[in-house]
């Protein structure tokens, strides 16, 4: 098993990435449908599966902002809703009466790119969930069919993507966690694509065209809300089509926000380089977290970071020593993830050296 030692040499901070959204325009339209079973909502009420053909716009709340447009059309042999957006604006349109926490969302989606010849436009079309009516908070999977067959491998790897608003757009996630929140999938413009999203607690999976294997897995969803509306999403410079929408609610996972970071934590980090363990002693004042690490990465190493409703981002700088007799080199370690009661989990990396999931368990007061 590979081992290394990481020692602190200076205090570390996360480097904020640009908060840019991929482009100016977007269209989201609420969708929901549920399989034939009943499920229990977070407040204990029983919800039935729902289906929305979207052969017209009667089940939609209306575009937000109103400059977006949703209209009933026929496309590729079926009745559907077409979404278009003005330039430089994101547009949402929520399904009436739908609240979603855990379960399955499905829809048939098609994309027609309408930018002028010579303008590269890989397209953007997807589904948002756990969304607020004012569109300030949501989580979303979206597709970029124009990237699927690109000659550049990096572009091909941007075919399916996950984002969360606010604070976790494509740019931040791609730069800070490369290849974790996006992947390649076989897609084509102007073709109906079946999209299925499974959401359970902090995790979600995206399936395409009936495949039993997910095209993208997200462990540790970034959104602040555990429940909200469901929406479909498009983009300016294109026509986004949606049909046969279904949402199947499931009994919510037993997770809550506002998990407390303060305490002493036993941390396990089974990275792609090797397995590491350590102890973090943390304290929190408002949204600021500080503390110390002791274990595989050194003794009493300062840790700093942020807390938001139970979601933490922690970082520390130090020295990486991959082999016992090898020279140590500077490195930065970063942990991001959720605290749920006395457990925590997320993603960890030693910049340019190792990457993988991490889990932690809070020690009892008597054991500290």
C-alpha positions in Angstrom: 0.0 0.0 0.0 1.3 3.4 -0.9 2.0 5.8 2.0 3.0 9.5 2.3 3.3 12.2 4.9 1.9 15.7 4.4 3.2 18.4 6.7 1.8 22.0 7.0 4.2 24.7 6.0 1.7 27.6 5.7 -2.0 28.3 6.2 -4.2 27.3 3.3 -7.3 28.7 1.7 -9.6 27.5 -1.1 -9.0 29.4 -4.3 -12.4 30.8 -5.3 -13.2 30.0 -8.9 -15.2 32.3 -11.1 -18.9 32.1 -10.6 -19.6 32.4 -14.3 -22.5 30.5 -15.8 -21.7 28.8 -19.1 -23.5 31.4 -21.2 -26.2 34.0 -21.0 -29.4 32.2 -21.6 -31.1 29.2 -20.1 -34.5 27.7 -20.1 -35.9 25.7 -17.3 -39.3 24.2 -17.3 -40.8 22.3 -14.4 -41.4 18.6 -15.0 -42.7 15.9 -12.8 -44.0 12.4 -12.9 -44.0 9.4 -10.7 -44.2 5.7 -11.2 -47.2 3.7 -10.1 -46.2 3.5 -6.5 -47.1 5.9 -3.7 -44.3 7.5 -1.6 -44.2 9.5 1.6 -43.1 13.2 1.5 -40.9 14.8 4.0 -43.9 16.1 6.0 -45.5 12.6 6.1 -48.1 13.2 3.4 -48.5 10.5 0.8 -47.8 11.5 -2.8 -48.8 9.6 -5.9 -46.8 9.2 -9.0 -47.5 11.8 -11.6 -47.1 12.0 -15.4 -47.2 15.1 -17.7 -47.4 14.5 -21.4 -46.5 18.2 -22.1 -48.6 18.1 -25.3 -49.5 21.6 -24.2 -48.5 24.2 -21.6 -51.4 23.9 -19.2 -49.4 22.2 -16.5 -46.7 24.9 -16.5 -46.4 27.9 -14.2 -45.1 30.3 -16.8 -41.6 31.5 -17.8 -39.4 33.3 -15.2 -38.5 35.8 -16.5 -41.5 36.3 -18.7 -39.2 37.0 -21.7 -38.7 33.3 -22.1 -41.2 31.3 -24.2 -42.8 27.9 -23.8 -45.2 26.7 -26.6 -46.9 23.6 -27.7 -45.5 22.2 -31.0 -45.0 19.0 -32.9 -41.4 17.9 -33.2 -39.8 14.6 -34.4 -43.2 12.9 -34.7 -44.7 13.8 -31.3 -46.5 16.6 -29.5 -44.1 18.4 -27.1 -43.3 21.7 -25.5 -40.6 23.9 -27.1 -38.6 26.2 -24.9 -36.7 29.2 -26.2 -34.8 31.9 -24.4 -33.7 35.4 -25.2 -30.0 36.1 -25.2 -28.2 36.8 -21.9 -31.0 35.4 -19.7 -31.8 32.2 -17.9 -35.4 31.1 -18.1 -37.4 28.8 -15.8 -40.9 27.5 -16.1 -42.1 25.4 -13.1 -44.6 22.6 -13.2 -47.7 23.4 -11.2 -48.0 21.9 -7.7 -44.9 19.8 -7.7 -42.5 19.4 -4.7 -39.7 16.9 -5.0 -37.1 15.7 -2.5 -36.1 12.1 -3.3 -37.2 9.8 -6.1 -37.0 9.5 -9.9 -37.5 12.2 -12.6 -37.8 11.2 -16.2 -38.3 13.0 -19.5 -37.7 12.8 -23.2 -35.5 15.7 -24.4 -34.4 16.9 -27.8 -32.3 19.8 -28.8 -32.1 21.9 -32.0 -29.2 24.3 -32.3 -30.1 27.5 -34.1 -26.9 29.6 -33.9 -25.5 30.9 -37.2 -23.2 28.6 -39.3 -19.6 28.7 -38.0 -20.6 29.6 -34.4 -19.7 26.7 -32.2 -22.7 25.8 -30.0 -22.6 22.4 -28.2 -26.1 23.0 -26.8 -27.5 22.9 -23.3 -30.6 21.1 -22.2 -31.5 19.5 -18.8 -33.6 19.1 -15.7 -33.4 21.0 -12.5 -34.7 19.7 -9.2 -35.1 20.9 -5.6 -35.5 24.3 -7.1 -36.9 27.4 -5.5 -39.6 29.4 -7.3 -37.4 32.5 -7.6 -34.7 30.3 -9.3 -32.0 31.4 -7.0 -31.5 27.8 -5.7 -31.6 24.5 -7.6 -29.6 21.4 -8.6 -29.4 20.3 -12.2 -28.2 17.7 -14.6 -27.8 18.9 -18.2 -26.7 17.5 -21.6 -24.5 19.0 -24.2 -25.1 16.9 -27.4 -22.7 19.0 -29.5 -19.8 17.9 -27.3 -20.4 14.2 -27.5 -18.6 13.7 -30.9 -16.0 16.4 -30.6 -12.5 15.7 -31.9 -11.0 17.0 -28.6 -11.3 14.5 -25.8 -11.7 17.2 -23.2 -14.8 18.5 -25.0 -16.2 15.0 -25.3 -15.9 14.7 -21.5 -18.2 17.7 -21.1 -21.2 15.9 -22.6 -23.2 15.5 -19.4 -22.8 17.8 -16.4 -24.0 18.6 -12.9 -24.3 22.0 -11.3 -26.0 23.6 -8.3 -27.0 27.2 -7.6 -25.9 29.3 -6.0 -22.2 28.8 -5.8 -21.4 25.6 -7.7 -21.5 26.4 -11.4 -19.7 24.4 -14.1 -16.6 26.6 -13.9 -16.0 26.2 -10.2 -16.7 22.4 -10.2 -14.6 21.8 -13.3 -11.6 23.7 -12.0 -11.7 22.6 -8.4 -12.8 19.0 -9.0 -11.9 18.0 -12.5 -13.8 15.0 -14.0 -16.0 14.5 -10.9 -19.1 16.4 -12.0 -19.1 15.8 -15.7 -18.5 12.9 -18.2 -18.9 11.7 -21.7 -22.1 10.1 -23.1 -23.3 9.2 -26.5 -25.6 12.0 -27.6 -26.9 13.6 -30.8 -28.7 16.9 -31.5 -32.2 16.7 -33.0 -32.8 13.3 -31.6 -35.1 12.3 -28.7 -33.0 11.3 -25.6 -34.6 9.7 -22.6 -33.2 11.2 -19.4 -33.7 9.7 -15.9 -32.5 11.2 -12.7 -32.5 9.2 -9.4 -32.1 11.2 -6.2 -31.7 9.8 -2.8 -30.5 12.1 0.0 -27.1 13.5 -0.8 -26.6 11.4 -4.0 -28.0 11.5 -7.5 -27.5 9.4 -10.7 -28.1 10.3 -14.3 -29.2 7.6 -16.8 -29.7 8.0 -20.5 -31.7 6.1 -23.1 -32.7 3.2 -20.8 -29.2 2.2 -19.9 -28.8 0.3 -16.6 -25.5 2.1 -16.0 -25.5 5.7 -15.0 -23.7 8.2 -17.2 -22.9 10.4 -14.2 -22.9 9.8 -10.4 -22.9 12.7 -7.9 -22.2 11.8 -4.3 -22.6 14.9 -2.1 -25.1 17.1 -3.9 -24.1 20.7 -3.5 -27.6 22.3 -3.2 -28.7 24.0 0.0 -32.3 22.8 -0.1 -33.4 19.2 0.4 -36.7 19.7 -1.4 -38.2 22.0 -4.1 -39.7 22.2 -7.5 -38.7 20.3 -10.7 -37.9 22.1 -13.9 -36.6 21.5 -17.4 -33.9 23.7 -18.8 -32.7 25.0 -22.1 -30.5 27.8 -23.5 -30.4 30.8 -25.8 -29.3 30.1 -29.4 -31.2 26.8 -29.5 -34.7 25.2 -29.3 -35.2 22.7 -26.4 -38.0 20.2 -26.6 -39.6 18.2 -23.8 -42.1 15.4 -23.7 -43.4 12.5 -21.6 -42.4 13.9 -18.2 -42.6 11.7 -15.1 -41.7 12.2 -11.5 -41.8 9.3 -8.9 -41.4 10.4 -5.3 -39.7 8.1 -2.8 -39.5 8.2 0.9 -36.9 10.8 1.8 -33.5 9.8 3.1 -32.9 10.5 6.7 -30.6 13.5 6.2 -31.0 17.1 7.5 -29.1 20.3 7.0 -27.2 22.4 9.6 -24.9 19.6 10.7 -22.4 20.9 13.3 -18.8 20.8 12.3 -17.3 21.4 15.8 -15.8 18.4 17.5 -13.1 15.8 16.9 -13.4 13.6 13.8 -11.8 10.4 12.8 -11.2 10.7 9.0 -10.6 8.0 6.4 -9.3 8.9 2.9 -9.0 5.9 0.5 -7.5 7.9 -2.4 -6.4 6.7 -5.8 -2.8 6.9 -4.5 -3.3 5.1 -1.2 -5.3 5.0 2.0 -4.8 7.7 4.7 -6.3 8.3 8.1 -6.2 11.1 10.6 -8.0 13.1 13.2 -9.5 16.6 12.8 -10.3 18.7 15.8 -12.6 21.5 14.6 -14.4 24.5 16.0 -16.8 26.8 14.3 -17.7 30.5 14.6 -20.5 31.5 12.3 -19.5 30.3 8.8 -15.8 30.1 9.6 -14.2 26.8 10.6 -10.7 26.3 12.0 -8.9 23.4 13.7 -6.0 21.0 13.5 -5.2 17.7 11.8 -3.2 14.9 13.3 -2.4 11.6 11.6 -1.1 10.4 8.3 -0.6 14.0 7.2 1.4 15.3 10.2 0.9 16.4 13.8 -1.3 19.3 14.9 -1.6 20.7 11.4 -3.8 23.9 11.1 -7.0 23.5 9.2 -9.2 26.3 8.0 -12.4 26.6 5.9 -16.1 27.4 5.7 -19.4 26.0 6.9 -22.8 26.5 5.2 -25.9 24.7 6.5 -23.8 21.6 7.3 -21.7 21.7 4.1 -18.0 22.2 4.8 -15.0 23.1 2.6 -11.7 22.7 4.5 -8.1 23.1 3.3 -4.6 23.0 4.5 -1.2 23.4 2.9 1.8 21.2 3.6 4.5 18.8 2.2 3.9 15.7 0.2 6.3 12.8 0.6 5.2 9.9 -1.6 8.1 7.6 -0.6 10.0 7.3 2.7 13.3 8.4 1.2 11.9 10.8 -1.4 12.2 14.6 -1.0 9.1 16.2 0.4 7.3 18.8 -1.9 4.7 21.4 -1.1 1.1 20.4 -1.5 -2.4 21.5 -0.6 -5.1 19.2 0.8 -8.8 20.0 0.4 -11.9 18.3 1.8 -15.5 19.2 0.8 -18.7 17.5 1.9 -21.7 17.3 4.3 -22.1 16.7 8.0 -25.1 14.6 8.9 -25.3 14.1 12.7 -22.1 12.5 13.9 -21.1 11.3 10.4 -19.6 13.2 7.5 -18.6 12.4 3.9 -17.5 14.0 0.7 -14.6 14.5 -1.7 -10.9 15.0 -0.8 -7.8 15.7 -2.8 -4.1 16.5 -2.3 -3.7 18.9 -5.2 -2.0 17.1 -8.1 -1.2 14.1 -5.9 -4.2 12.1 -4.8 -8.0 12.2 -5.0 -10.9 10.2 -3.7 -13.9 10.1 -1.2 -13.5 10.7 2.5 -15.7 9.7 5.4 -15.5 10.8 9.0 -17.1 9.9 12.4 -17.3 12.3 15.3 -15.8 11.0 18.5 -17.9 11.0 21.6 -17.1 13.6 24.3 -15.7 10.8 26.5 -13.4 9.6 23.8 -11.9 13.0 23.0 
